[in-house]
């Protein structure tokens, strides 16, 4: 096993990575939120078959 000594730069990169992950997660959930509300009426009217989702 390779042991990496913890230092400031490592801590900074992990913090920035977690922030990026949180931001992308927010964008993905927002996308899903939009898709849900935009596609629900179409599914109800059978414009888009549910098998495609």
mmCIF file of the N, C-alpha and C atoms, coordinates in Angstrom:
data_MODEL
# 
_entry.id   MODEL 
# 
loop_
_atom_site.group_PDB 
_atom_site.id 
_atom_site.type_symbol 
_atom_site.label_atom_id 
_atom_site.label_alt_id 
_atom_site.label_comp_id 
_atom_site.label_asym_id 
_atom_site.label_entity_id 
_atom_site.label_seq_id 
_atom_site.pdbx_PDB_ins_code 
_atom_site.Cartn_x 
_atom_site.Cartn_y 
_atom_site.Cartn_z 
_atom_site.occupancy 
_atom_site.B_iso_or_equiv 
_atom_site.pdbx_formal_charge 
_atom_site.auth_seq_id 
_atom_site.auth_comp_id 
_atom_site.auth_asym_id 
_atom_site.auth_atom_id 
_atom_site.pdbx_PDB_model_num 
ATOM 1   N N  . UNK A 1 1  ? 0.827   -1.204 0.000   1.00 0.00 ? 1  UNK A N  1 
ATOM 2   C CA . UNK A 1 1  ? 0.000   0.000  0.000   1.00 0.00 ? 1  UNK A CA 1 
ATOM 3   C C  . UNK A 1 1  ? 0.857   1.248  0.000   1.00 0.00 ? 1  UNK A C  1 
ATOM 4   N N  . UNK A 1 2  ? 0.405   2.239  -0.724  1.00 0.00 ? 2  UNK A N  1 
ATOM 5   C CA . UNK A 1 2  ? 1.118   3.513  -0.756  1.00 0.00 ? 2  UNK A CA 1 
ATOM 6   C C  . UNK A 1 2  ? 0.464   4.433  0.268   1.00 0.00 ? 2  UNK A C  1 
ATOM 7   N N  . UNK A 1 3  ? 1.260   4.916  1.195   1.00 0.00 ? 3  UNK A N  1 
ATOM 8   C CA . UNK A 1 3  ? 0.738   5.813  2.221   1.00 0.00 ? 3  UNK A CA 1 
ATOM 9   C C  . UNK A 1 3  ? 1.069   7.247  1.818   1.00 0.00 ? 3  UNK A C  1 
ATOM 10  N N  . UNK A 1 4  ? 0.037   8.055  1.646   1.00 0.00 ? 4  UNK A N  1 
ATOM 11  C CA . UNK A 1 4  ? 0.248   9.466  1.298   1.00 0.00 ? 4  UNK A CA 1 
ATOM 12  C C  . UNK A 1 4  ? 0.129   10.286 2.578   1.00 0.00 ? 4  UNK A C  1 
ATOM 13  N N  . UNK A 1 5  ? 1.195   11.023 2.864   1.00 0.00 ? 5  UNK A N  1 
ATOM 14  C CA . UNK A 1 5  ? 1.162   11.862 4.055   1.00 0.00 ? 5  UNK A CA 1 
ATOM 15  C C  . UNK A 1 5  ? 0.167   13.009 3.826   1.00 0.00 ? 5  UNK A C  1 
ATOM 16  N N  . UNK A 1 6  ? -0.727  13.223 4.789   1.00 0.00 ? 6  UNK A N  1 
ATOM 17  C CA . UNK A 1 6  ? -1.698  14.306 4.612   1.00 0.00 ? 6  UNK A CA 1 
ATOM 18  C C  . UNK A 1 6  ? -1.009  15.668 4.644   1.00 0.00 ? 6  UNK A C  1 
ATOM 19  N N  . UNK A 1 7  ? -1.346  16.504 3.705   1.00 0.00 ? 7  UNK A N  1 
ATOM 20  C CA . UNK A 1 7  ? -0.812  17.871 3.704   1.00 0.00 ? 7  UNK A CA 1 
ATOM 21  C C  . UNK A 1 7  ? -1.911  18.831 3.243   1.00 0.00 ? 7  UNK A C  1 
ATOM 22  N N  . UNK A 1 8  ? -1.577  20.091 3.220   1.00 0.00 ? 8  UNK A N  1 
ATOM 23  C CA . UNK A 1 8  ? -2.600  21.104 2.945   1.00 0.00 ? 8  UNK A CA 1 
ATOM 24  C C  . UNK A 1 8  ? -3.170  20.941 1.536   1.00 0.00 ? 8  UNK A C  1 
ATOM 25  N N  . UNK A 1 9  ? -2.305  20.688 0.563   1.00 0.00 ? 9  UNK A N  1 
ATOM 26  C CA . UNK A 1 9  ? -2.782  20.592 -0.822  1.00 0.00 ? 9  UNK A CA 1 
ATOM 27  C C  . UNK A 1 9  ? -3.755  19.429 -0.986  1.00 0.00 ? 9  UNK A C  1 
ATOM 28  N N  . UNK A 1 10 ? -3.467  18.293 -0.354  1.00 0.00 ? 10 UNK A N  1 
ATOM 29  C CA . UNK A 1 10 ? -4.386  17.155 -0.414  1.00 0.00 ? 10 UNK A CA 1 
ATOM 30  C C  . UNK A 1 10 ? -5.740  17.517 0.167   1.00 0.00 ? 10 UNK A C  1 
ATOM 31  N N  . UNK A 1 11 ? -5.723  18.176 1.329   1.00 0.00 ? 11 UNK A N  1 
ATOM 32  C CA . UNK A 1 11 ? -6.977  18.574 1.961   1.00 0.00 ? 11 UNK A CA 1 
ATOM 33  C C  . UNK A 1 11 ? -7.747  19.522 1.043   1.00 0.00 ? 11 UNK A C  1 
ATOM 34  N N  . UNK A 1 12 ? -7.045  20.454 0.420   1.00 0.00 ? 12 UNK A N  1 
ATOM 35  C CA . UNK A 1 12 ? -7.713  21.409 -0.468  1.00 0.00 ? 12 UNK A CA 1 
ATOM 36  C C  . UNK A 1 12 ? -8.346  20.707 -1.660  1.00 0.00 ? 12 UNK A C  1 
ATOM 37  N N  . UNK A 1 13 ? -7.615  19.755 -2.243  1.00 0.00 ? 13 UNK A N  1 
ATOM 38  C CA . UNK A 1 13 ? -8.169  19.070 -3.406  1.00 0.00 ? 13 UNK A CA 1 
ATOM 39  C C  . UNK A 1 13 ? -9.400  18.261 -3.020  1.00 0.00 ? 13 UNK A C  1 
ATOM 40  N N  . UNK A 1 14 ? -9.371  17.609 -1.853  1.00 0.00 ? 14 UNK A N  1 
ATOM 41  C CA . UNK A 1 14 ? -10.546 16.833 -1.446  1.00 0.00 ? 14 UNK A CA 1 
ATOM 42  C C  . UNK A 1 14 ? -11.734 17.756 -1.210  1.00 0.00 ? 14 UNK A C  1 
ATOM 43  N N  . UNK A 1 15 ? -11.487 18.927 -0.617  1.00 0.00 ? 15 UNK A N  1 
ATOM 44  C CA . UNK A 1 15 ? -12.579 19.880 -0.370  1.00 0.00 ? 15 UNK A CA 1 
ATOM 45  C C  . UNK A 1 15 ? -13.164 20.344 -1.708  1.00 0.00 ? 15 UNK A C  1 
ATOM 46  N N  . UNK A 1 16 ? -12.292 20.703 -2.648  1.00 0.00 ? 16 UNK A N  1 
ATOM 47  C CA . UNK A 1 16 ? -12.790 21.181 -3.940  1.00 0.00 ? 16 UNK A CA 1 
ATOM 48  C C  . UNK A 1 16 ? -13.533 20.064 -4.674  1.00 0.00 ? 16 UNK A C  1 
ATOM 49  N N  . UNK A 1 17 ? -13.032 18.825 -4.566  1.00 0.00 ? 17 UNK A N  1 
ATOM 50  C CA . UNK A 1 17 ? -13.705 17.705 -5.211  1.00 0.00 ? 17 UNK A CA 1 
ATOM 51  C C  . UNK A 1 17 ? -15.101 17.513 -4.640  1.00 0.00 ? 17 UNK A C  1 
ATOM 52  N N  . UNK A 1 18 ? -15.217 17.571 -3.321  1.00 0.00 ? 18 UNK A N  1 
ATOM 53  C CA . UNK A 1 18 ? -16.530 17.376 -2.703  1.00 0.00 ? 18 UNK A CA 1 
ATOM 54  C C  . UNK A 1 18 ? -17.472 18.502 -3.111  1.00 0.00 ? 18 UNK A C  1 
ATOM 55  N N  . UNK A 1 19 ? -16.958 19.729 -3.220  1.00 0.00 ? 19 UNK A N  1 
ATOM 56  C CA . UNK A 1 19 ? -17.798 20.848 -3.657  1.00 0.00 ? 19 UNK A CA 1 
ATOM 57  C C  . UNK A 1 19 ? -18.286 20.621 -5.082  1.00 0.00 ? 19 UNK A C  1 
ATOM 58  N N  . UNK A 1 20 ? -17.371 20.179 -5.949  1.00 0.00 ? 20 UNK A N  1 
ATOM 59  C CA . UNK A 1 20 ? -17.750 19.919 -7.338  1.00 0.00 ? 20 UNK A CA 1 
ATOM 60  C C  . UNK A 1 20 ? -18.805 18.823 -7.398  1.00 0.00 ? 20 UNK A C  1 
ATOM 61  N N  . UNK A 1 21 ? -18.605 17.767 -6.596  1.00 0.00 ? 21 UNK A N  1 
ATOM 62  C CA . UNK A 1 21 ? -19.579 16.669 -6.576  1.00 0.00 ? 21 UNK A CA 1 
ATOM 63  C C  . UNK A 1 21 ? -20.933 17.193 -6.113  1.00 0.00 ? 21 UNK A C  1 
ATOM 64  N N  . UNK A 1 22 ? -20.954 18.015 -5.078  1.00 0.00 ? 22 UNK A N  1 
ATOM 65  C CA . UNK A 1 22 ? -22.212 18.568 -4.577  1.00 0.00 ? 22 UNK A CA 1 
ATOM 66  C C  . UNK A 1 22 ? -22.889 19.409 -5.645  1.00 0.00 ? 22 UNK A C  1 
ATOM 67  N N  . UNK A 1 23 ? -22.107 20.245 -6.341  1.00 0.00 ? 23 UNK A N  1 
ATOM 68  C CA . UNK A 1 23 ? -22.680 21.113 -7.379  1.00 0.00 ? 23 UNK A CA 1 
ATOM 69  C C  . UNK A 1 23 ? -23.258 20.271 -8.503  1.00 0.00 ? 23 UNK A C  1 
ATOM 70  N N  . UNK A 1 24 ? -22.500 19.255 -8.961  1.00 0.00 ? 24 UNK A N  1 
ATOM 71  C CA . UNK A 1 24 ? -23.003 18.416 -10.052 1.00 0.00 ? 24 UNK A CA 1 
ATOM 72  C C  . UNK A 1 24 ? -24.239 17.659 -9.584  1.00 0.00 ? 24 UNK A C  1 
ATOM 73  N N  . UNK A 1 25 ? -24.252 17.206 -8.334  1.00 0.00 ? 25 UNK A N  1 
ATOM 74  C CA . UNK A 1 25 ? -25.421 16.496 -7.818  1.00 0.00 ? 25 UNK A CA 1 
ATOM 75  C C  . UNK A 1 25 ? -26.638 17.422 -7.834  1.00 0.00 ? 25 UNK A C  1 
ATOM 76  N N  . UNK A 1 26 ? -26.434 18.672 -7.437  1.00 0.00 ? 26 UNK A N  1 
ATOM 77  C CA . UNK A 1 26 ? -27.534 19.639 -7.460  1.00 0.00 ? 26 UNK A CA 1 
ATOM 78  C C  . UNK A 1 26 ? -28.041 19.818 -8.885  1.00 0.00 ? 26 UNK A C  1 
ATOM 79  N N  . UNK A 1 27 ? -27.126 19.937 -9.851  1.00 0.00 ? 27 UNK A N  1 
ATOM 80  C CA . UNK A 1 27 ? -27.545 20.108 -11.241 1.00 0.00 ? 27 UNK A CA 1 
ATOM 81  C C  . UNK A 1 27 ? -28.304 18.883 -11.739 1.00 0.00 ? 27 UNK A C  1 
ATOM 82  N N  . UNK A 1 28 ? -27.821 17.688 -11.397 1.00 0.00 ? 28 UNK A N  1 
ATOM 83  C CA . UNK A 1 28 ? -28.483 16.460 -11.839 1.00 0.00 ? 28 UNK A CA 1 
ATOM 84  C C  . UNK A 1 28 ? -29.882 16.378 -11.233 1.00 0.00 ? 28 UNK A C  1 
ATOM 85  N N  . UNK A 1 29 ? -29.996 16.658 -9.939  1.00 0.00 ? 29 UNK A N  1 
ATOM 86  C CA . UNK A 1 29 ? -31.311 16.574 -9.293  1.00 0.00 ? 29 UNK A CA 1 
ATOM 87  C C  . UNK A 1 29 ? -32.244 17.631 -9.877  1.00 0.00 ? 29 UNK A C  1 
ATOM 88  N N  . UNK A 1 30 ? -31.698 18.828 -10.204 1.00 0.00 ? 30 UNK A N  1 
ATOM 89  C CA . UNK A 1 30 ? -32.514 19.884 -10.808 1.00 0.00 ? 30 UNK A CA 1 
ATOM 90  C C  . UNK A 1 30 ? -33.007 19.440 -12.186 1.00 0.00 ? 30 UNK A C  1 
ATOM 91  N N  . UNK A 1 31 ? -32.112 18.797 -12.953 1.00 0.00 ? 31 UNK A N  1 
ATOM 92  C CA . UNK A 1 31 ? -32.472 18.236 -14.250 1.00 0.00 ? 31 UNK A CA 1 
ATOM 93  C C  . UNK A 1 31 ? -33.593 17.218 -14.107 1.00 0.00 ? 31 UNK A C  1 
ATOM 94  N N  . UNK A 1 32 ? -33.444 16.310 -13.150 1.00 0.00 ? 32 UNK A N  1 
ATOM 95  C CA . UNK A 1 32 ? -34.472 15.298 -12.915 1.00 0.00 ? 32 UNK A CA 1 
ATOM 96  C C  . UNK A 1 32 ? -35.789 15.954 -12.522 1.00 0.00 ? 32 UNK A C  1 
ATOM 97  N N  . UNK A 1 33 ? -35.708 16.988 -11.709 1.00 0.00 ? 33 UNK A N  1 
ATOM 98  C CA . UNK A 1 33 ? -36.888 17.738 -11.280 1.00 0.00 ? 33 UNK A CA 1 
ATOM 99  C C  . UNK A 1 33 ? -37.601 18.326 -12.496 1.00 0.00 ? 33 UNK A C  1 
ATOM 100 N N  . UNK A 1 34 ? -36.834 18.968 -13.374 1.00 0.00 ? 34 UNK A N  1 
ATOM 101 C CA . UNK A 1 34 ? -37.419 19.549 -14.591 1.00 0.00 ? 34 UNK A CA 1 
ATOM 102 C C  . UNK A 1 34 ? -38.012 18.466 -15.480 1.00 0.00 ? 34 UNK A C  1 
ATOM 103 N N  . UNK A 1 35 ? -37.263 17.393 -15.684 1.00 0.00 ? 35 UNK A N  1 
ATOM 104 C CA . UNK A 1 35 ? -37.748 16.298 -16.523 1.00 0.00 ? 35 UNK A CA 1 
ATOM 105 C C  . UNK A 1 35 ? -39.046 15.739 -15.971 1.00 0.00 ? 35 UNK A C  1 
ATOM 106 N N  . UNK A 1 36 ? -39.095 15.579 -14.665 1.00 0.00 ? 36 UNK A N  1 
ATOM 107 C CA . UNK A 1 36 ? -40.288 15.016 -14.033 1.00 0.00 ? 36 UNK A CA 1 
ATOM 108 C C  . UNK A 1 36 ? -41.503 15.886 -14.354 1.00 0.00 ? 36 UNK A C  1 
ATOM 109 N N  . UNK A 1 37 ? -41.359 17.191 -14.180 1.00 0.00 ? 37 UNK A N  1 
ATOM 110 C CA . UNK A 1 37 ? -42.510 18.070 -14.369 1.00 0.00 ? 37 UNK A CA 1 
ATOM 111 C C  . UNK A 1 37 ? -42.811 18.330 -15.839 1.00 0.00 ? 37 UNK A C  1 
ATOM 112 N N  . UNK A 1 38 ? -41.781 18.239 -16.690 1.00 0.00 ? 38 UNK A N  1 
ATOM 113 C CA . UNK A 1 38 ? -42.043 18.449 -18.121 1.00 0.00 ? 38 UNK A CA 1 
ATOM 114 C C  . UNK A 1 38 ? -42.599 17.197 -18.773 1.00 0.00 ? 38 UNK A C  1 
ATOM 115 N N  . UNK A 1 39 ? -42.183 16.017 -18.296 1.00 0.00 ? 39 UNK A N  1 
ATOM 116 C CA . UNK A 1 39 ? -42.597 14.768 -18.938 1.00 0.00 ? 39 UNK A CA 1 
ATOM 117 C C  . UNK A 1 39 ? -43.883 14.189 -18.359 1.00 0.00 ? 39 UNK A C  1 
ATOM 118 N N  . UNK A 1 40 ? -44.199 14.496 -17.112 1.00 0.00 ? 40 UNK A N  1 
ATOM 119 C CA . UNK A 1 40 ? -45.410 13.915 -16.514 1.00 0.00 ? 40 UNK A CA 1 
ATOM 120 C C  . UNK A 1 40 ? -46.663 14.191 -17.355 1.00 0.00 ? 40 UNK A C  1 
ATOM 121 N N  . UNK A 1 41 ? -46.931 15.432 -17.750 1.00 0.00 ? 41 UNK A N  1 
ATOM 122 C CA . UNK A 1 41 ? -48.140 15.677 -18.548 1.00 0.00 ? 41 UNK A CA 1 
ATOM 123 C C  . UNK A 1 41 ? -48.116 14.924 -19.875 1.00 0.00 ? 41 UNK A C  1 
ATOM 124 N N  . UNK A 1 42 ? -46.945 14.845 -20.491 1.00 0.00 ? 42 UNK A N  1 
ATOM 125 C CA . UNK A 1 42 ? -46.821 14.128 -21.766 1.00 0.00 ? 42 UNK A CA 1 
ATOM 126 C C  . UNK A 1 42 ? -47.128 12.640 -21.572 1.00 0.00 ? 42 UNK A C  1 
ATOM 127 N N  . UNK A 1 43 ? -46.668 12.083 -20.470 1.00 0.00 ? 43 UNK A N  1 
ATOM 128 C CA . UNK A 1 43 ? -46.931 10.661 -20.200 1.00 0.00 ? 43 UNK A CA 1 
ATOM 129 C C  . UNK A 1 43 ? -48.423 10.461 -19.956 1.00 0.00 ? 43 UNK A C  1 
ATOM 130 N N  . UNK A 1 44 ? -49.047 11.382 -19.232 1.00 0.00 ? 44 UNK A N  1 
ATOM 131 C CA . UNK A 1 44 ? -50.473 11.265 -18.956 1.00 0.00 ? 44 UNK A CA 1 
ATOM 132 C C  . UNK A 1 44 ? -51.274 11.275 -20.254 1.00 0.00 ? 44 UNK A C  1 
ATOM 133 N N  . UNK A 1 45 ? -50.823 12.083 -21.207 1.00 0.00 ? 45 UNK A N  1 
ATOM 134 C CA . UNK A 1 45 ? -51.521 12.167 -22.496 1.00 0.00 ? 45 UNK A CA 1 
ATOM 135 C C  . UNK A 1 45 ? -51.023 11.103 -23.476 1.00 0.00 ? 45 UNK A C  1 
ATOM 136 N N  . UNK A 1 46 ? -50.126 10.227 -22.999 1.00 0.00 ? 46 UNK A N  1 
ATOM 137 C CA . UNK A 1 46 ? -49.577 9.140  -23.813 1.00 0.00 ? 46 UNK A CA 1 
ATOM 138 C C  . UNK A 1 46 ? -48.853 9.642  -25.058 1.00 0.00 ? 46 UNK A C  1 
ATOM 139 N N  . UNK A 1 47 ? -48.305 10.857 -24.976 1.00 0.00 ? 47 UNK A N  1 
ATOM 140 C CA . UNK A 1 47 ? -47.470 11.349 -26.076 1.00 0.00 ? 47 UNK A CA 1 
ATOM 141 C C  . UNK A 1 47 ? -46.157 10.578 -26.077 1.00 0.00 ? 47 UNK A C  1 
ATOM 142 N N  . UNK A 1 48 ? -45.610 10.361 -24.859 1.00 0.00 ? 48 UNK A N  1 
ATOM 143 C CA . UNK A 1 48 ? -44.367 9.607  -24.715 1.00 0.00 ? 48 UNK A CA 1 
ATOM 144 C C  . UNK A 1 48 ? -44.717 8.293  -24.028 1.00 0.00 ? 48 UNK A C  1 
ATOM 145 N N  . UNK A 1 49 ? -44.492 7.151  -24.668 1.00 0.00 ? 49 UNK A N  1 
ATOM 146 C CA . UNK A 1 49 ? -44.739 5.876  -23.998 1.00 0.00 ? 49 UNK A CA 1 
ATOM 147 C C  . UNK A 1 49 ? -43.841 5.703  -22.777 1.00 0.00 ? 49 UNK A C  1 
ATOM 148 N N  . UNK A 1 50 ? -44.378 5.147  -21.696 1.00 0.00 ? 50 UNK A N  1 
ATOM 149 C CA . UNK A 1 50 ? -43.599 5.011  -20.463 1.00 0.00 ? 50 UNK A CA 1 
ATOM 150 C C  . UNK A 1 50 ? -42.443 4.035  -20.605 1.00 0.00 ? 50 UNK A C  1 
ATOM 151 N N  . UNK A 1 51 ? -42.485 3.163  -21.599 1.00 0.00 ? 51 UNK A N  1 
ATOM 152 C CA . UNK A 1 51 ? -41.388 2.206  -21.750 1.00 0.00 ? 51 UNK A CA 1 
ATOM 153 C C  . UNK A 1 51 ? -40.085 2.906  -22.128 1.00 0.00 ? 51 UNK A C  1 
ATOM 154 N N  . UNK A 1 52 ? -40.165 4.100  -22.708 1.00 0.00 ? 52 UNK A N  1 
ATOM 155 C CA . UNK A 1 52 ? -38.948 4.814  -23.096 1.00 0.00 ? 52 UNK A CA 1 
ATOM 156 C C  . UNK A 1 52 ? -38.214 5.358  -21.879 1.00 0.00 ? 52 UNK A C  1 
ATOM 157 N N  . UNK A 1 53 ? -38.917 5.559  -20.770 1.00 0.00 ? 53 UNK A N  1 
ATOM 158 C CA . UNK A 1 53 ? -38.263 6.145  -19.600 1.00 0.00 ? 53 UNK A CA 1 
ATOM 159 C C  . UNK A 1 53 ? -37.527 5.086  -18.807 1.00 0.00 ? 53 UNK A C  1 
# 
